[in-house]
């Protein structure tokens, strides 16, 4: 394929409202390759006669640093992060066209870049290089997307990444425990969200991995419900889907528990179905299985449970074939987990000669969630005892040589353990 130049930006700061910005979060691919966390930075990798790594970042500026904090600056950044070279970001227009010369391929993160001007800038630099050189030296003639190979690199985690994810899951588990112990009828959803945030930050997490879902009663049947001002009532279930981000890596845990500390008989019945589905799915997370095996196993258990509780009728196979279970279970059983909560990586293999794409086999070091659920909204053909019950149980699983490791089980999942925990004072 010949030599080439890869050019990847991290995101700029984004305005929230007048004279205020959203908290900056670096681009995941950029951080994966650099470890550099400042905004408005660029990475250039060159494979040619001499391989080089080059960073462009904000220069030192005493006045701006008084307002917004210390910057690395090019000199210190190059030394600390071990780049071969570093320049101030305002030198991009001068340096990039020069760096492009003599190289055949331009690698760009076209599929995932957060910068809206990214492609425009690349075209501009390439045009400048061609105009300046006037054919005296070659410039890139082929564009290649670097996103796919980066996805494959990020999909399998190394020991350091797995250690970080275990610590993130442990912190998140503490947050869920705190929420369970402080929950009671009369409290608002946002109060439990505050408990989660307190524990995450107290234990060193830099942020949430995603907006926390704290859903009381029927709100739990809205899959992406945000923590709001609904008051938890006696007899409600509360579904919390929340995880922290630690050193760039996400965790993702869901637990469902009774606001008053005791599951009703109907709640127990559906909860045990979901828990059994998660056990069946977990047994299918290993290098001996493909990606979709866990979902298929969960669907069988959930559908049989719905038949047992008379929420569905007919045969198990027919209900699976027609997907009638989707009335009560409408999402997949998991997703990749890593630097992004819905992490990069293809779920299928490359197309075969027939054009069909098989589910990809699981490999040690992959990390995924296992999250079956049931969501029952009021309807004339549904027994009232099941109305407004939304249940999801989600854990983070590391694929190992012979199975998987659930790294988020620091928070209880069995009914008796949840009820026991909720009887303890915080």
N, C-alpha and C positions, 0 to 999 in steps of 0.2 A: 504493500500500500504506500510505501515511501514515507518520508518524514512529514511532519506536520506541526501545526500550532493549535493549541486549545486555549480558548478565551472564555472565562466564566466569571460572571459578576455575582456579588451578593446583593441583597436588596437595599434600596435607599430608605431613609426614614420617610414615613408617610404622615401627612398632616391629619390630625384628628378634628380639630376645630381651630379657632383663632389662636395663634401663637402657642400651639400645643401639638405634640406628636403622639402617635401611638407608641407604646413601648417597642423598641426595635428588637426583632428576632431575625438572626442571620439566615441566609439560604442554607438548607440542609446539605446539598451537594457541595457547596463552597466550604462549609465548616468541616465536612467529612474529609476534604482534601487538604485543608489548611490549618484547622484549629483556631482560625482568626475570627474574632467576634464583632469587630467594628463595622459600622455601616459604610456604604459607598466605597467598597473595595473591589478589586478585580484580581483574578488569578490568571497568569499566562504560563502555560507549559509548552516547552519546545522540544521536539524530538528531531534532531538533525545531525549535523556534523558535531555539534556539542549540545548535549541535553541540558536544559536549564529550567528552573522554576523561578518565576518573577511575580512579585506582589506590587500592586498599585494601591496605595491607601492615603488617607488624609494626612497632610503634613502636620508637623508640630505647629501650634499656634497658641501663644500664651494667652491672648485675649479670649479666644473661643474656649480654651480649656478652663478658664475661670468660670465660664457659664455652664459648660456641659461635661467637664471632667477630662482627665488626662487621656491623651492619645499615645499610641505607640510611636507613630512616625516611621518613615521608611527605614532609617538606619537601625533603630532598636528592633523593629519588627523583623527585618532580615536576619538579624543575629539570633533573636529569641526563637523564631519559628523556623529557622534554618532554610530560608530562601536563598537562592544563589544571588539574586539581585532584588532591589526594591526601589520604587520611584514614588513620588507624590502623584496623587490621582490626577492632578491638573496637567500632567505630562502624557496622559493617554494618547491624545491626538498627535503628539510628536513621535512617541516611541513605538506605538503599535504598528503603524505602517512600515517602520524600519525592521521590526521584529518579524514581520510577515515575509520578508524577502528570502528567496531561495528555498521556499517550502511549498510542497505540492498540495497539501490537504489543510483545510480549516475545520477544526472540530468545534462545534458550538452546542450549547445546551438548549437547543431550540424548543424542546418539548416541555421544559419545566422552568425556564427563567422567569423570575418575578419582575424583571425590569421591562417596562413597556417599550423603551427605546432600544433595547438590546440589539435586535436585528438591524435596525436603522444605523446604529453606530458601527456594527460590523461591516455593513455595505459601504459606509462612508470611509472607513479606514482602508478597506480593500481598494476602493476607487482612488484614494490618495496615493497608495503604494504604487498602483499601476501608472498613474499620471506622473509621479515623481521619477520613477525608474525608467519609464518610456521604453520598456522592453529590454533593458540592459540586464535585468535579472528576473528570474521567475517569481511569480506570486501565486498563492493558492488558486487552483482552478476547480477543486472539488470540495463541496461542503458535506460534512458528516455529523450526525447527531451523536453527541457523547452521552446523552441521557441514558440510553439502554445499557451500555457497558457499566456505567456508574450504578445503575439499578442492580445489576448482577453482583457487583462488588459489595454493595450495601446489604444485599439480601442475607448473606451468611455472615454472622457476627463473629468477631474474634473474642479471645478471653477477656480483654479489657472492656470491650463493649458489653459483653454479657454480665460482667461484674457491675458495671454502671446500671444496667437495666434491672439487675436484682436489687440494687440499693434503691432505685426509683420505685420498684414495686413494693418494697418494704415500707418506704415512707408513705406511699398511697394507702397501704393497708392500715397504717396507724391512723390516717385521716378517716377512713371508713369506720374504724372502731370508735373513734371519737364521736362521729356522727350518730352511730347507733346508740351510744351510751347517753348522749344528750338529747336524743329525740323523745318527744312526748306530745300527746294531743295538745293543741293550742299554740304550738310553735309554728313559725313560718318556714317555708322552704328555704328562703334566703338566709335564715339563721343557721341551718345546717351547712349551707354553702360556705358561710363564714367560718364555721368550725373546720371544714376541710382546708380552706385556704390558710388558716392559722397553723394547722399541723404541717402542711406542706412547706411553708416558708420557715417555720421554726426548726425544721429538720434539714434545712439546707437546700431544698429544691428551689430553682430559680423562678419557676412559673408553673402554671397548669399546662398540661399537654393539650388541652382543649377545654372549651367552656363546660363547666360542670352541669350535669343533669341531676337535678333534685326534684323528683316528681311525686306528689302525694295523690293518693286515690286514683281517679280516672285520668289524671295527667300522665300517669305512667304508660298509658296506651298511645301516647304521642312519642314516637321514637326519639326525636331530637329536641325534646322539650327542654327549655332553659329553666334554671332555678328561678322561681317567681315569688309572688307574695301570697300564694295559697296557704291557708292554715291547715295543718294536719289535724284530722278528726279522729276521735276514738273509733277504731275499727278499720281505718285506712291502712293499706300497705304503702310504703315509701320505697321508691326505686331511686338509687343513687348510682350514676355512671360517672366516675371521676377518676382522674389520675394526674400525677405531677410530671413535670419535665425536669430531669436532673442532668446537668452537663451535656445537654443536647439530645438526650434520649427520653422517650416517652414511656409511660406506664398507662394501663387502661383496665380498670376494675369496675365491675358492676355487682352490687348486692341489692337484694330486696328484703325488707323486714317490716314488721308491724309497728305502727306508731305507738301503740300501747304496750308493746313488748310481748304480745301473745298472738300467734296465728289462729285464725278461725279454722273450722273444719274444711270449708271450701278453699280457703287460701292454702292450707296444708296440702290438699289434694293436688292442686295445680302446681304448687311449688315442688312437690316430690316428683312430678312428671318432668319438670324442667331440670331438676337436679339429676334425675336418671338419664335424661338426654345428654347432659354435659358429661356424665361418666362414660356413656357410650361413645361420645365424640372423642373424649380424651384417649380412650383405648385405641383410637384410629389415628393418633398423631405419633408417627414414628417413620423411620426410613423405609419401612415395609409397606407404607401406604402413600397414596397420592393426595394432593391438596383437598379434593372434594370428598374424600372418604368420611371425614368427620361430619360434614354437613349431611351426607346421606344417612349416617348412623343416627344423628340427632333427629332428623325428619321422621325416621321410622318410629322412634320412641315417642316423640311428641304426638304423632298422628295416632298411634295406638292409645296413648293416654287420652286424647280428645274423644276417641271412640268409646273408651271405658267410661268417661264422664258424660256420655250422650251429647256431646257438643258437635260430633259428627256422626253420620250413619253410613252404613254400607261396609264394604270390605277394606282391609288395610291397603291392599295393593291398588284397588281402584282409587282410593282417596289420594294415594301418593301419585298415581298416574295422572289424575286430573288436577293435582295440586290444590285440592280443596282446603288443605291445612293452612294455606296462605291467608285465609280469613283471620286466623289467630296467630300465625307465625309467618311474617312477610319479609324477613331479612335473612341474610346468610348467617352461617354459624361462626364466622371468624374473618380475620383479615391479617395481613402482615403487620408487624409492629417493629418500630425501630426509632430512627431520628424523627420520623413523622408518625403520628398515631395511626393513620392509614398509610403504611409505609410503601415504598417503591418495591417493584418486583412483579414479574408476570406470574399469573396463576396457572398458565398453560404453557406447554412446550411450543417451540417453533412449528410452523405448519409442516405437516408431512406431505408426501407427494400427492396424496389424495386431497390435500387442502384442509383436512381435519386437524384440530389441535387438541391433543390429549391433556388431561390434567397433569401438572408437573409432579414428580416424586418429591417427597420431603427429604431434606438432608440435615445432618447434625449442624447446629449453629443457626438454623432458621428460627425466628421467633414469630409467633402468631397468637391471636386471641381465640378463645373458645367460649362462645356466648349464645347459647340457645335461649329462647324466651317464649312466652305466651301472653297474648294481649286480648282481653275480652271486653268489648264495648257493649252497652245495652242494646238488646234487640228482642223482638217478640218471641223468637225461637230459641232464646238462650235463657236458662234458669236464672232468676234474679240473684241467687246467691253468688253467682260468678260475675255479675256486672262490675265494671270498672276495676277489674283485677288486671294489673300489668306486672309481669314477673320476668326478670332477666338475671341470669347468673353468668358472670364473665371473669375469666382468669387469663393470665398471660403464660404461655407455654413455650419453653425452649426445647426444640427437637434435639434429642440425644442419640447415642449410637443404637439404643434398643427401645426407645420410647420417647417420653417427654418429661420435663421437669416443670411443674406448676410453680412459678416464682412469686405468685401473688396470694398464696394461701395463708399469709399472716393474718388475714381477716376471716372469721368463721363463715362457713357455708351451710353446715347442717342446721336443721331447725332447732334442735335441742341446744346447740352451741350458741346460736343467735339469741334465743330466748334467755339463756343463762347469762350471756354477756350483758343484755339489756337490763337485767335485774341488778347489775353491779353499778355502783355510783361511779361517776367519772372523777 
